[in-house]
């Protein structure tokens, strides 16, 4: 068995990325991981992957998606692709020195620094492992709504690097009270107020899916009862919502405009649709897209006119005053 290879970073300064990592379903293995100093994954793939982790996750997926589907006949290609991608991220994509935040199942997040490369422990929980030094903790209640939303996404691992400043603040590495709830640093955002509103819209759609117009024909993609279609990670970027028609014949990419320029959001939606069609869709499955925005947008409508597979939906906010 190969043990962990510890990193000596010396005087080299490497860019740090931040990840939310689940330690088993519903954090069921959190105590063991905290006590023994590791993170890990399983996904039913048995055997040491030390010499089977290429630098590109797509190469890994190409080899192991059939393995996962063979071991789990009920798993779809989309689910198997997500499992393989997340296993590669835990085993290879997360670099030595990166920061992981892991919920303990009781409302507290532990913060760890990854110390080792991949190693395999046969016959134990989460056998595909990385050594971690646990260095801090903070309550979930202290996180901004934006960070809480990003950590609610399904799956074992998600990239939280966009929240690096906030995480560092929660760890005590920056002055308290300096992090705003919303920071619009994306140069493509034309309407910051729409950006702020739509930061909440995604969660609202997911929680109230069955009551929306889309809920009549589509369900948000799920595996084994867990929603994995929210913030679905791909090589083309992170899809806001990935849904599937109730008859299984259509895959739907839903992208929130978030105040961005029309050409940007249309181009991003097309890129996601191309990826899903090439990498995830089964034989005969159509791929469609929906862009959701606050206001009517003639530029966006012109941009999607030649692409009948993309539709534009507006949302409306209703406020009511109710007697107490």
C-alpha positions as CSV (number, residue, x, y, z in Angstrom):
1,X,0.0,0.0,0.0
2,X,1.3,3.5,-0.8
3,X,1.4,5.9,2.0
4,X,0.9,9.7,1.7
5,X,3.7,11.7,0.1
6,X,4.2,14.9,2.2
7,X,4.9,18.2,0.4
8,X,7.8,20.4,1.2
9,X,6.8,23.7,-0.3
10,X,10.0,25.5,0.8
11,X,10.1,29.0,-0.5
12,X,7.7,28.4,-3.3
13,X,4.4,30.4,-3.1
14,X,1.5,28.5,-4.8
15,X,-1.9,29.9,-5.5
16,X,-4.4,28.5,-2.9
17,X,-7.8,27.2,-3.9
18,X,-10.7,26.5,-1.5
19,X,-13.1,23.6,-1.6
20,X,-16.2,22.4,0.3
21,X,-15.8,18.7,0.9
22,X,-18.4,16.4,2.3
23,X,-17.1,13.6,4.6
24,X,-19.5,10.9,3.6
25,X,-23.2,11.3,3.0
26,X,-24.7,13.8,5.6
27,X,-21.1,14.1,7.1
28,X,-21.4,10.6,8.5
29,X,-17.6,10.1,8.6
30,X,-16.7,13.5,9.8
31,X,-15.5,12.5,13.3
32,X,-13.2,9.8,11.8
33,X,-11.8,12.3,9.3
34,X,-11.2,14.9,11.9
35,X,-9.6,12.5,14.4
36,X,-7.3,10.8,11.9
37,X,-6.5,13.9,9.8
38,X,-7.8,13.1,6.3
39,X,-10.4,13.7,3.6
40,X,-11.6,11.0,1.3
41,X,-14.0,9.7,-1.2
42,X,-15.4,6.3,-2.3
43,X,-18.0,6.2,-5.1
44,X,-17.7,2.4,-5.2
45,X,-14.4,2.4,-7.1
46,X,-12.2,-0.3,-5.6
47,X,-8.4,-0.3,-6.0
48,X,-5.4,2.0,-5.8
49,X,-5.6,4.9,-8.3
50,X,-2.0,6.2,-7.6
51,X,-0.9,5.5,-11.2
52,X,-4.4,6.1,-12.8
53,X,-4.9,9.8,-12.1
54,X,-4.2,11.8,-15.3
55,X,-3.7,15.6,-15.2
56,X,-7.0,16.1,-17.1
57,X,-10.2,14.9,-15.4
58,X,-11.9,14.2,-18.7
59,X,-9.4,11.5,-19.4
60,X,-10.1,10.0,-16.0
61,X,-13.9,10.1,-16.6
62,X,-13.5,8.4,-20.0
63,X,-11.9,5.4,-18.4
64,X,-13.9,5.2,-15.2
65,X,-17.5,6.2,-16.1
66,X,-18.1,2.7,-17.5
67,X,-16.6,1.3,-14.3
68,X,-18.9,3.2,-12.1
69,X,-22.0,2.4,-14.3
70,X,-21.0,-1.3,-14.3
71,X,-20.7,-1.4,-10.5
72,X,-24.0,0.6,-10.1
73,X,-26.4,-0.4,-12.9
74,X,-29.0,2.1,-11.7
75,X,-26.6,5.0,-12.1
76,X,-27.0,7.2,-15.2
77,X,-24.2,8.5,-17.3
78,X,-24.7,12.0,-15.8
79,X,-24.5,10.6,-12.3
80,X,-21.5,8.5,-13.1
81,X,-19.8,11.5,-14.7
82,X,-20.3,13.6,-11.6
83,X,-19.0,10.8,-9.4
84,X,-15.9,10.3,-11.4
85,X,-15.2,14.1,-11.7
86,X,-15.6,14.5,-8.0
87,X,-13.3,11.5,-7.2
88,X,-10.7,13.0,-9.5
89,X,-11.0,16.4,-7.8
90,X,-10.6,14.9,-4.3
91,X,-7.7,12.6,-5.4
92,X,-5.9,14.9,-7.9
93,X,-7.5,18.2,-8.6
94,X,-7.2,19.5,-5.0
95,X,-3.5,20.5,-4.7
96,X,-1.2,20.2,-1.7
97,X,-1.6,23.4,0.3
98,X,-5.2,24.0,-0.8
99,X,-7.9,24.7,1.9
100,X,-10.9,22.5,2.5
101,X,-14.0,23.4,4.6
102,X,-16.0,20.4,5.8
103,X,-19.3,20.4,7.7
104,X,-19.4,18.2,10.9
105,X,-23.1,17.6,10.7
106,X,-24.0,19.8,13.6
107,X,-23.8,23.3,12.1
108,X,-20.0,23.7,12.3
109,X,-17.4,23.8,9.5
110,X,-13.9,22.5,10.1
111,X,-11.1,24.1,8.0
112,X,-8.1,22.0,6.9
113,X,-5.0,22.4,4.8
114,X,-4.2,19.5,2.4
115,X,-0.8,18.1,3.3
116,X,-0.3,15.1,1.0
117,X,-0.8,13.6,-2.4
118,X,-3.3,10.8,-3.0
119,X,-3.1,7.5,-1.2
120,X,-5.3,4.5,-0.9
121,X,-6.4,2.6,2.2
122,X,-8.0,-0.7,1.3
123,X,-11.1,-1.9,3.2
124,X,-11.7,1.3,5.1
125,X,-14.1,4.2,4.9
126,X,-13.5,6.8,2.2
127,X,-10.5,4.8,0.9
128,X,-9.3,7.3,-1.7
129,X,-7.6,9.8,0.7
130,X,-5.6,13.0,1.2
131,X,-3.8,13.9,4.5
132,X,-5.2,17.1,6.1
133,X,-4.1,19.3,9.0
134,X,-7.2,20.7,10.7
135,X,-6.5,24.3,11.5
136,X,-9.7,26.2,12.4
137,X,-13.5,26.0,12.6
138,X,-16.5,28.3,12.4
139,X,-20.3,28.0,12.7
140,X,-22.3,27.9,9.5
141,X,-24.5,30.7,10.9
142,X,-21.5,33.1,10.5
143,X,-21.3,32.5,6.8
144,X,-22.8,35.0,4.3
145,X,-25.9,33.9,2.4
146,X,-23.8,33.6,-0.7
147,X,-21.3,31.2,0.8
148,X,-24.1,29.2,2.5
149,X,-25.8,28.9,-0.9
150,X,-22.6,27.7,-2.6
151,X,-22.1,25.0,0.1
152,X,-25.6,23.7,-0.2
153,X,-24.9,22.2,-3.6
154,X,-25.1,18.5,-4.0
155,X,-22.1,16.2,-4.4
156,X,-18.9,15.5,-2.4
157,X,-16.8,18.4,-3.4
158,X,-17.4,21.9,-4.8
159,X,-15.0,24.8,-5.5
160,X,-15.4,27.7,-3.1
161,X,-12.4,29.7,-4.2
162,X,-14.7,32.7,-5.2
163,X,-15.3,33.0,-1.4
164,X,-11.6,32.9,-0.4
165,X,-11.6,36.3,1.3
166,X,-14.7,35.4,3.4
167,X,-13.3,32.0,4.4
168,X,-10.0,33.6,5.4
169,X,-12.0,36.1,7.5
170,X,-13.9,33.3,9.2
171,X,-10.6,31.6,9.9
172,X,-9.4,34.8,11.7
173,X,-6.9,35.7,9.0
174,X,-8.5,39.1,8.1
175,X,-10.2,41.9,10.0
176,X,-13.8,41.1,11.1
177,X,-16.7,42.9,9.5
178,X,-15.0,43.5,6.2
179,X,-16.9,41.1,4.1
180,X,-20.0,42.3,2.4
181,X,-22.9,40.0,1.6
182,X,-22.5,40.7,-2.1
183,X,-19.4,41.7,-4.0
184,X,-19.9,42.2,-7.7
185,X,-16.4,41.9,-9.2
186,X,-17.5,40.3,-12.5
187,X,-16.8,42.8,-15.3
188,X,-19.7,41.3,-17.3
189,X,-22.3,42.3,-14.7
190,X,-24.2,45.3,-16.1
191,X,-26.9,45.4,-13.4
192,X,-25.7,44.9,-9.8
193,X,-29.2,45.0,-8.4
194,X,-30.3,42.1,-10.6
195,X,-27.2,40.2,-9.6
196,X,-28.1,40.6,-5.9
197,X,-31.7,39.5,-6.4
198,X,-30.7,36.5,-8.5
199,X,-28.3,35.2,-6.0
200,X,-31.4,34.1,-4.1
201,X,-33.5,33.1,-7.1
202,X,-31.6,29.9,-7.7
203,X,-32.3,28.6,-4.2
204,X,-35.9,29.7,-4.5
205,X,-36.3,27.8,-7.8
206,X,-34.9,24.6,-6.3
207,X,-37.0,24.8,-3.1
208,X,-40.2,25.6,-5.0
209,X,-39.5,23.7,-8.2
210,X,-42.8,21.7,-8.2
211,X,-44.8,25.0,-8.1
212,X,-43.0,26.6,-11.0
213,X,-43.9,26.3,-14.7
214,X,-40.8,24.3,-15.3
215,X,-41.8,21.8,-12.7
216,X,-44.6,20.4,-14.8
217,X,-42.4,18.8,-17.4
218,X,-38.9,18.7,-15.7
219,X,-37.3,17.6,-12.5
220,X,-34.0,18.8,-11.2
221,X,-31.4,16.1,-11.8
222,X,-31.0,13.8,-8.8
223,X,-29.2,10.6,-7.9
224,X,-30.3,8.3,-5.1
225,X,-32.6,11.0,-3.7
226,X,-29.9,13.7,-3.6
227,X,-30.2,16.8,-5.8
228,X,-27.0,17.0,-7.9
229,X,-28.4,19.3,-10.6
230,X,-27.9,22.5,-8.7
231,X,-24.5,24.2,-9.4
232,X,-23.5,21.1,-11.5
233,X,-19.8,21.3,-12.2
234,X,-18.5,20.7,-15.7
235,X,-15.3,21.4,-17.6
236,X,-17.2,24.2,-19.4
237,X,-18.1,25.9,-16.1
238,X,-20.7,25.4,-13.4
239,X,-24.3,25.0,-14.6
240,X,-26.8,26.8,-12.4
241,X,-29.5,24.1,-12.7
242,X,-29.4,20.9,-14.7
243,X,-32.9,19.3,-15.2
244,X,-34.3,16.3,-17.0
245,X,-37.7,15.9,-18.5
246,X,-40.0,13.4,-16.7
247,X,-39.9,11.1,-19.7
248,X,-36.1,11.2,-19.7
249,X,-35.8,12.4,-23.3
250,X,-34.7,16.0,-22.7
251,X,-31.9,17.6,-20.7
252,X,-32.4,21.2,-19.7
253,X,-29.7,23.7,-18.8
254,X,-31.0,26.7,-16.8
255,X,-28.9,29.7,-16.5
256,X,-29.7,32.8,-14.4
257,X,-28.8,36.1,-16.2
258,X,-27.5,37.6,-12.9
259,X,-27.3,41.1,-14.5
260,X,-24.7,40.0,-17.0
261,X,-24.4,41.2,-20.6
262,X,-26.7,39.4,-23.0
263,X,-24.0,38.1,-25.3
264,X,-22.0,36.7,-22.3
265,X,-24.9,34.7,-20.8
266,X,-26.1,33.4,-24.2
267,X,-22.5,32.3,-25.1
268,X,-22.2,30.6,-21.7
269,X,-25.5,28.8,-22.1
270,X,-24.5,27.5,-25.5
271,X,-21.2,26.3,-24.2
272,X,-22.9,24.3,-21.4
273,X,-25.3,22.9,-23.9
274,X,-22.5,21.8,-26.1
275,X,-20.7,20.1,-23.2
276,X,-23.8,18.3,-22.1
277,X,-24.6,17.1,-25.6
278,X,-21.1,15.8,-26.1
279,X,-20.2,14.5,-22.6
280,X,-23.5,13.6,-20.8
281,X,-26.5,13.2,-23.0
282,X,-27.5,9.6,-23.9
283,X,-28.5,8.4,-27.3
284,X,-31.6,10.3,-28.5
285,X,-31.6,12.8,-25.6
286,X,-32.2,16.4,-26.7
287,X,-30.4,19.3,-25.0
288,X,-32.3,22.5,-24.3
289,X,-31.5,25.8,-22.5
290,X,-33.4,28.4,-20.6
291,X,-32.1,31.8,-19.5
292,X,-34.0,33.5,-16.7
293,X,-33.8,37.2,-16.1
294,X,-35.6,40.0,-14.3
295,X,-36.5,42.3,-17.2
296,X,-37.3,41.9,-20.8
297,X,-34.1,42.1,-22.8
298,X,-34.3,42.7,-26.6
299,X,-30.6,42.1,-27.1
300,X,-30.9,38.7,-25.5
301,X,-34.0,37.8,-27.5
302,X,-32.1,38.8,-30.7
303,X,-29.2,36.7,-29.7
304,X,-31.3,33.5,-29.2
305,X,-33.5,34.0,-32.2
306,X,-31.4,31.7,-34.4
307,X,-31.2,29.1,-31.6
308,X,-34.7,27.7,-31.0
309,X,-33.3,25.3,-28.4
310,X,-32.8,28.3,-26.0
311,X,-35.8,30.1,-24.5
312,X,-35.9,33.2,-22.3
313,X,-38.1,33.4,-19.2
314,X,-38.7,36.4,-17.0
315,X,-39.4,36.2,-13.3
316,X,-41.6,38.5,-11.2
317,X,-41.3,39.5,-7.5
318,X,-44.5,39.9,-5.7
319,X,-44.6,41.6,-2.3
320,X,-47.6,41.3,0.0
321,X,-48.5,43.1,3.2
322,X,-50.4,40.7,5.6
323,X,-52.1,41.7,8.8
324,X,-50.5,40.4,11.9
